[in-house]
Amino acid sequence: MEQQSIIRKAAECLKQEAEAIEKLIPRLDEDFLRAVELIHGCEGKVVVTGVGKSGHIGSKIAATLASTGTPAFFLNPLDAYHGDLGMLATGDVLLAISYSGATEELLRFLPLIQDKHIPIVGMSGNPASLLAKYSDVHLNIAVEREADPLNLVPTSSTTVTLALGDALACALIEAAHFQPTDFAMLHPGGDLGRKLLAKVEDVMFTDNLPIVAPDAPMNKAIETVTNGKLGLAVVVEKDKLCGIVTDGDIRRAMQRLGQTFFGAKVEQIMSRNPKTINQKAKIVEAGETMNHYSIHSLIVLDNAGKVCGVIDSFSCLPGTRFYH
């Protein structure tokens, strides 16, 4: 096994597939816009269909559309002859994929789709194919050659099909003004869904909060900051938030006060009017606030204005665990 030859062939495959995708860009023409208009204006569902490798790609395209706000599902043409044709109704759009444009199993049921007055968006590598003729809109996915050494295996052609499906999805996101919050509603179990839908109270630190009184001495402040492991101490008096003491506040006070540092009180070095957030706010709001002020933590208040927790920037990142 010649390793350099293997790496060279793999690199050639990636290069050819990348070039094939790039050559799609000039084909984003009136037909592409018409396809976007048909799907965007669809009052029903987008039904994606294809056989073999085209079917696998079509299944992924359907999943991408559905996850970005366009109701879609995949239909195997073979199943259409055994009752699943009833899944299609007036108001739907059919997205039919066949690189040759001549797949018999696919072509056989397209007249039935036309009888239902369902628009057909065809994707093939042959603009003169039967699929193209059956289609209301045809999208050209032709490639110069496949990326495998034998020019036989669906590689560049399937990559281009998938990429054009992604381009459709992205265009529809733009057309529908689809927002991250919309995506989160469709992915409540994912990291983005958790980030956008979860509340501050779901991730804030609540156990053994580093709270110190404003008249506490410096050694107490240092002990509280150290034991709290959040890099700060919350200054509270009679359930009222007075300020915050951070590692940075302590270092700056030591430089400023010198030998009198340990004789000072917390209120002399604390930062007054710290940034806060309500416990019912979304954690994405907490993250945006910290980014805006270039800070790493927020004091969390309940509806009565009392300190009930602390949230840091790490808690706002996707994939971090819940603390409750």
PLY file of the C-alpha trace (Angstrom):
ply
format ascii 1.0
element vertex 324
property float x
property float y
property float z
element edge 323
property int vertex1
property int vertex2
end_header
0.00 0.00 0.00
1.58 3.25 -1.15
0.57 5.88 1.39
1.41 8.93 -0.68
-0.65 7.63 -3.59
-3.61 7.03 -1.29
-3.40 10.54 0.19
-3.08 12.01 -3.32
-6.21 10.22 -4.54
-8.16 11.30 -1.47
-7.04 14.91 -1.97
-8.04 14.76 -5.64
-11.49 13.52 -4.63
-12.01 16.43 -2.26
-10.70 18.92 -4.81
-12.98 17.63 -7.57
-16.02 17.67 -5.31
-15.21 21.22 -4.16
-14.85 22.35 -7.77
-18.13 20.68 -8.70
-19.92 22.57 -5.93
-18.34 25.86 -7.00
-19.64 25.35 -10.54
-23.18 25.32 -9.13
-23.02 29.02 -8.35
-23.69 30.26 -11.91
-26.75 27.99 -11.97
-28.45 29.95 -9.20
-30.68 31.51 -11.81
-34.36 32.12 -12.50
-35.11 28.40 -12.17
-33.57 28.35 -8.71
-35.56 31.43 -7.70
-38.73 29.80 -9.05
-38.04 26.67 -7.02
-37.60 28.78 -3.88
-40.85 30.64 -4.64
-42.77 27.37 -5.14
-41.50 25.89 -1.89
-41.83 29.12 0.10
-45.40 29.55 -1.12
-46.26 25.93 -0.45
-49.37 25.69 1.73
-48.79 22.03 2.47
-45.60 19.99 2.69
-42.50 19.48 0.61
-42.31 15.80 -0.31
-38.79 14.76 -1.34
-38.35 11.59 -3.37
-35.55 9.64 -5.02
-34.16 6.13 -5.45
-30.85 4.69 -4.25
-28.13 7.24 -3.51
-30.48 10.03 -4.62
-32.94 8.75 -2.04
-30.35 8.92 0.73
-29.47 12.48 -0.26
-33.15 13.35 -0.56
-33.82 12.08 2.94
-31.17 14.42 4.30
-32.54 17.36 2.29
-36.02 16.70 3.68
-34.63 16.62 7.21
-32.77 19.91 6.66
-35.88 21.61 5.28
-38.02 20.36 8.15
-35.50 21.55 10.74
-35.41 25.05 9.25
-39.12 25.76 9.17
-40.22 24.14 5.89
-42.49 21.12 6.62
-40.98 18.27 4.63
-40.61 14.50 4.59
-39.05 11.84 2.39
-41.16 9.44 0.29
-39.67 6.32 -1.28
-41.09 6.01 -4.82
-41.57 2.27 -4.31
-43.80 2.94 -1.32
-45.87 5.39 -3.36
-47.33 2.47 -5.29
-48.47 0.75 -2.10
-50.57 3.40 -0.40
-48.09 6.14 0.48
-49.21 8.22 -2.49
-52.04 9.23 -0.19
-49.52 11.27 1.79
-49.52 13.87 -0.99
-52.31 16.39 -1.32
-53.15 19.60 -3.14
-50.97 22.36 -1.75
-47.87 20.16 -1.52
-44.71 20.44 -3.62
-42.75 17.40 -4.85
-38.96 17.62 -4.96
-37.88 14.73 -7.20
-34.20 13.73 -7.44
-32.60 11.53 -10.09
-29.15 12.26 -11.44
-29.90 10.53 -14.75
-33.41 11.95 -14.85
-34.53 8.57 -16.14
-35.06 6.47 -13.00
-38.01 4.27 -13.90
-39.39 3.84 -10.39
-39.47 7.61 -10.00
-40.87 8.48 -13.41
-43.72 5.99 -13.20
-45.60 7.85 -10.49
-44.92 11.44 -11.65
-48.03 11.47 -13.92
-50.06 10.61 -10.82
-48.54 13.65 -9.10
-49.46 15.82 -12.05
-53.04 14.55 -11.86
-53.15 15.87 -8.29
-51.98 19.28 -9.60
-48.95 19.14 -7.34
-45.98 21.20 -8.63
-42.80 19.22 -9.29
-39.29 20.56 -8.71
-36.91 18.17 -10.45
-33.20 17.82 -9.77
-31.16 15.95 -12.38
-27.94 16.14 -14.30
-29.74 16.17 -17.65
-31.90 19.20 -18.55
-33.33 17.20 -21.47
-34.35 14.21 -19.35
-37.88 12.95 -18.80
-37.71 14.16 -15.22
-36.89 17.66 -16.47
-39.83 17.49 -18.90
-42.22 16.37 -16.17
-41.00 19.13 -13.82
-42.49 22.57 -13.40
-38.99 23.71 -12.44
-35.76 21.86 -13.18
-32.50 22.32 -11.27
-29.37 21.19 -13.08
-27.00 19.12 -10.90
-24.70 17.92 -13.71
-21.02 17.30 -12.95
-18.15 16.83 -15.40
-17.10 13.56 -13.76
-17.41 11.63 -10.53
-14.60 12.07 -8.02
-13.70 8.39 -7.71
-10.74 7.09 -9.76
-13.06 4.98 -11.94
-15.57 7.77 -12.63
-18.33 5.34 -11.68
-19.29 5.84 -8.05
-21.80 8.60 -7.20
-19.47 11.03 -5.42
-19.34 14.47 -7.02
-22.93 14.09 -8.22
-24.32 13.25 -4.77
-22.19 15.97 -3.16
-23.54 18.54 -5.61
-27.11 17.37 -5.03
-26.72 17.67 -1.28
-25.09 21.09 -1.61
-27.89 22.39 -3.82
-30.41 21.07 -1.31
-28.59 23.01 1.40
-28.63 26.09 -0.84
-32.40 25.74 -1.17
-32.75 25.47 2.60
-30.55 28.54 3.16
-32.50 30.54 0.60
-35.76 29.55 2.27
-34.37 30.59 5.66
-33.74 34.02 4.16
-37.13 34.16 2.46
-38.98 33.20 5.64
-36.86 35.41 7.95
-36.19 32.29 10.01
-34.54 33.21 13.33
-32.36 31.30 15.84
-35.32 31.23 18.24
-37.41 29.52 15.54
-34.65 26.95 15.11
-34.54 26.40 18.87
-38.27 25.72 18.98
-37.73 22.92 16.46
-34.68 21.59 18.36
-35.61 21.82 22.05
-33.37 18.87 22.91
-30.25 20.21 21.21
-27.54 22.49 22.55
-28.85 25.54 20.66
-32.39 24.85 21.84
-31.16 24.58 25.39
-29.22 27.80 25.06
-32.07 29.80 23.56
-34.99 28.39 25.54
-33.51 27.68 28.98
-33.75 30.31 31.70
-31.09 31.76 33.95
-32.53 29.92 36.95
-31.83 26.63 35.15
-28.06 27.14 35.06
-27.19 29.66 37.77
-25.04 28.85 40.79
-27.12 28.75 43.95
-25.26 26.58 46.46
-23.01 28.30 49.02
-23.16 31.66 47.30
-20.11 33.82 48.03
-21.87 36.56 49.99
-20.06 39.06 52.19
-21.20 42.07 54.23
-20.07 45.58 53.23
-18.40 46.12 56.64
-16.46 42.86 56.50
-12.63 43.08 56.67
-10.36 42.29 53.73
-9.36 38.85 54.98
-13.05 37.88 55.00
-13.48 39.14 51.42
-10.44 37.17 50.23
-11.68 34.03 52.00
-15.16 34.41 50.46
-13.86 34.95 46.94
-11.47 32.00 47.26
-14.00 29.55 48.70
-16.73 30.62 46.29
-14.60 29.56 43.28
-16.40 32.07 41.05
-13.75 34.76 41.22
-16.07 37.13 43.09
-18.01 37.85 46.25
-21.49 39.40 46.28
-21.85 42.24 48.76
-25.23 42.11 50.51
-26.68 43.98 53.47
-30.17 43.25 54.82
-31.10 41.31 51.67
-30.12 44.29 49.52
-27.43 44.04 46.85
-24.75 46.63 47.54
-21.98 45.68 45.18
-19.50 43.06 44.05
-15.88 42.27 44.86
-13.82 40.47 42.23
-10.28 39.15 42.11
-9.40 42.23 40.10
-10.90 44.56 42.73
-8.76 42.92 45.41
-5.54 43.14 43.38
-6.15 46.78 42.50
-6.95 47.61 46.14
-3.74 45.95 47.33
-1.73 48.14 44.95
-3.64 51.27 45.89
-3.82 50.81 49.66
-0.48 49.15 50.28
0.13 48.36 53.96
-3.32 49.64 54.96
-5.07 47.09 52.72
-5.98 44.60 55.46
-7.38 47.38 57.63
-9.90 48.37 54.95
-13.52 47.26 54.69
-15.22 45.56 51.75
-17.31 48.66 51.00
-14.10 50.61 50.33
-13.03 48.42 47.42
-16.25 46.92 46.06
-17.66 47.78 42.65
-21.01 49.45 43.14
-24.01 48.93 40.82
-22.93 45.53 39.45
-24.71 44.12 36.41
-27.69 41.94 37.29
-30.28 39.79 35.58
-33.63 38.35 36.59
-33.77 34.62 37.26
-36.58 34.21 34.71
-34.56 35.73 31.84
-33.31 33.49 29.04
-29.67 32.46 29.30
-29.05 33.84 25.82
-29.93 37.28 27.25
-27.41 36.73 30.03
-24.74 35.86 27.49
-25.51 38.93 25.38
-25.30 41.17 28.46
-21.93 39.75 29.48
-20.59 40.13 25.95
-21.84 43.72 25.74
-20.14 44.78 28.98
-17.11 42.46 28.56
-17.73 40.82 31.92
-17.74 37.17 32.97
-20.52 37.01 35.58
-23.92 38.45 36.45
-25.69 38.62 39.79
-29.09 36.94 39.58
-32.05 38.56 41.31
-35.52 37.17 42.00
-38.70 39.11 41.33
-38.38 40.78 44.72
-34.91 42.06 43.88
-33.08 39.71 46.24
-29.88 37.92 45.29
-30.67 34.29 44.45
-27.70 33.19 42.36
-24.77 33.93 40.08
-24.42 33.04 36.39
-21.10 33.04 34.55
-20.25 33.06 30.86
-19.40 29.34 30.85
-22.97 28.53 31.91
-24.26 30.27 28.78
-22.31 28.13 26.35
-24.00 25.27 24.43
-23.21 21.89 25.92
-22.71 23.04 29.51
-24.57 21.15 32.15
-27.56 22.27 34.19
-26.83 22.98 37.84
-30.24 21.92 39.14
0 1
1 2
2 3
3 4
4 5
5 6
6 7
7 8
8 9
9 10
10 11
11 12
12 13
13 14
14 15
15 16
16 17
17 18
18 19
19 20
20 21
21 22
22 23
23 24
24 25
25 26
26 27
27 28
28 29
29 30
30 31
31 32
32 33
33 34
34 35
35 36
36 37
37 38
38 39
39 40
40 41
41 42
42 43
43 44
44 45
45 46
46 47
47 48
48 49
49 50
50 51
51 52
52 53
53 54
54 55
55 56
56 57
57 58
58 59
59 60
60 61
61 62
62 63
63 64
64 65
65 66
66 67
67 68
68 69
69 70
70 71
71 72
72 73
73 74
74 75
75 76
76 77
77 78
78 79
79 80
80 81
81 82
82 83
83 84
84 85
85 86
86 87
87 88
88 89
89 90
90 91
91 92
92 93
93 94
94 95
95 96
96 97
97 98
98 99
99 100
100 101
101 102
102 103
103 104
104 105
105 106
106 107
107 108
108 109
109 110
110 111
111 112
112 113
113 114
114 115
115 116
116 117
117 118
118 119
119 120
120 121
121 122
122 123
123 124
124 125
125 126
126 127
127 128
128 129
129 130
130 131
131 132
132 133
133 134
134 135
135 136
136 137
137 138
138 139
139 140
140 141
141 142
142 143
143 144
144 145
145 146
146 147
147 148
148 149
149 150
150 151
151 152
152 153
153 154
154 155
155 156
156 157
157 158
158 159
159 160
160 161
161 162
162 163
163 164
164 165
165 166
166 167
167 168
168 169
169 170
170 171
171 172
172 173
173 174
174 175
175 176
176 177
177 178
178 179
179 180
180 181
181 182
182 183
183 184
184 185
185 186
186 187
187 188
188 189
189 190
190 191
191 192
192 193
193 194
194 195
195 196
196 197
197 198
198 199
199 200
200 201
201 202
202 203
203 204
204 205
205 206
206 207
207 208
208 209
209 210
210 211
211 212
212 213
213 214
214 215
215 216
216 217
217 218
218 219
219 220
220 221
221 222
222 223
223 224
224 225
225 226
226 227
227 228
228 229
229 230
230 231
231 232
232 233
233 234
234 235
235 236
236 237
237 238
238 239
239 240
240 241
241 242
242 243
243 244
244 245
245 246
246 247
247 248
248 249
249 250
250 251
251 252
252 253
253 254
254 255
255 256
256 257
257 258
258 259
259 260
260 261
261 262
262 263
263 264
264 265
265 266
266 267
267 268
268 269
269 270
270 271
271 272
272 273
273 274
274 275
275 276
276 277
277 278
278 279
279 280
280 281
281 282
282 283
283 284
284 285
285 286
286 287
287 288
288 289
289 290
290 291
291 292
292 293
293 294
294 295
295 296
296 297
297 298
298 299
299 300
300 301
301 302
302 303
303 304
304 305
305 306
306 307
307 308
308 309
309 310
310 311
311 312
312 313
313 314
314 315
315 316
316 317
317 318
318 319
319 320
320 321
321 322
322 323
